[in-house]
Amino acid sequence: MEPLYKKILVPIDESETSQLGLQEALRIAKNQHASIRLVHVVHDFLVAAGQGGALYASQLRKDLRSCGEQILKSAASLARDQQVDSETVLLETPAGSVGAMIVEDAERWSADLIVLGTHGRRGIHRLVMGSDAEHVVRTTSVPVLLVRSTAKSVSQR
C-alpha cells in the first residue's frame, strides 16, 4: 500500500506546543516513511523608537535569525536521531503573517500534511494573541494536523 503522506511540513519554534507537534510529525514520518521539512519563521514586527532604533532593529534581526537557525539545527538533529529524512528552511517576514508564510511554503514544497502545535486558545485570548494555526487551517488546501498542549490552564479556556 502506498504511504498516505510523503512530505510533512513542520513549523517549529521554541514553544512546548511546537515540540509536541514535532514529536507527532516524527512518529507519522517514521510510520509513513515520509520526509519532513522543518520550517522556522523569523517574525520581527518592530516599532523603532528614537534615533538608535534602526541599529537595535538590525541587531535584533540578526539575533532572531541566529536563534531560528539553532532551533532548526536542534530539530534536524532530533529527526536524524529518529532516522527521519529532513530538511530545514528559515523564512522571514518583517511584519506579515507567520501563518501565511507557512501556507505559502507548504504549497510551494507540495506538502502532503502540515503538523503544528497549538495552544488551543479560545475566546478573547485567541482574539488578543492571534492564531497562526487558525490562519493555516482556514487558508491552506493541505491537510493539517493540530497537536494541542496537554497542559490546560484556566487562561486557555
N, C-alpha and C positions, 0 to 999 in steps of 0.2 A: 504494500500500500504506500502511495506517495505521501510524504510528510505534508501536513497542512500548512506549516509555517517554515519558510526557509530563511527569511530575512526579518529579524526582530530589532526594532529601533527602541533604545532605552535612554530617555533623558535622565541625566543624573546631576545631583548637586551634593551638598554636604548633609542634607537632612536625613533623619531616620526613615522617613517615608520613602525617600529616593532609594535608600539602601534596601528596603524591603522590596521595592519594585525591581531592583537589580537582581536580588536573590531569586525572585519568582521568574524573571526573564531567563536567568541561567538554568533553572530547572526545566523550563519549557524548551530552551535551546538544546539542552542535552537530550531530552526526550525526542525531539523532532529532528535532531542532527542539523540544527539551524546555526546560522552565524548571527552575531549581534553587532549593532552599530551603537556605540556609546556616544551620546551627544551631551555636551555641556554648553549652555548659552550664557555668555557674558552679557549681563544687562546692567548698564551703568548709568541709569537715569540720574542725572546730576543737576543740582542747582548750584551754580558757581556764585560765590559771594565775594565781593571785594576784588582787588587787583590781583591777588595771588590765586584766585580760583582756578584759572586755566592751568597753572603749574600743578596744583593739587589734583585736578581732574586728570591730567596726563599721567601722573604717578599712580593714581587710583586705578586707571585703566590697565596699566602695566601689572599692578598687583592683582587685579581681578583675573587677568589672563594667566598669570603665573599660578594662581590658586586653582583656576579651572584646569590647567594642564596637569597639575598634581592630582586633582580629583579623577581625571581621565586615566592617568597613569596607574593609580591605585585600582580603579575598576578594571582596567585591562589586565592587570596582574591577577586579580581575582578570577577573571574569565579564563586566563591561561591555567591557573591552578585547577579550575574545574574542567579543563580540556575543551573549552568552547572557543571557536574561532571568533575573533572580534576585531573591530577597527574603531578608531576614535576620531571625533570631529569636535572642534571648538568653534562655535558660532558666536557672532557678536551682533547685538542690536542696541544702539545707543539710547533709544527712547521708545522703541517699538515693542510689540507684544512678544513675550517669550513663547507663548502658545502658538502664535503664527509662525515663528521660526521653526518650531518643532514640526508643525504640519507641513510646511514647505519642504523641510529636509526629508521627512518620511515619504513624501510624494516624489521628490527628486531621486531618492535612493530606491524607489519602488518597494518599500517595506510591506511585508505581509501582515505585520502586527506591531502595534505600539504598546509597550508596557511601561506604565508610570505610576509612581507612588502618589498618593493624595492624602491630605489631612481629613477629607470628608467634611469640611466645614459647611454649615448650613446657615440660613438666615442672615442676620446682619453681619456676622463675622465673614461670610463669603463675599458679601457686597463690599465691605470695607477693604478686605485683603485682596479681593480679586481672585480669579481662579484660572491658572494656566491649564489645568486639567479639564475644566469645563470648556474652555475655548477649543482645546484639542478635540474633545468629544463632539462638540457642536459643529466643527468645521471640516473635519477630515473625512475622507472616504475610506481610510484604512481602519480595520478593526482595532479597537482599543481595549486593553485590559487595565482597569484601575485597581491598584493594590492599596488598601486602606491601612492606616496605622492601627495596631492592636490596642494601643493605649487610648482610652477615651476619657476626655475631661469634660467638665461642665461647659467650658468655653467653646468646645467643638460642637455642641448640640444646638 
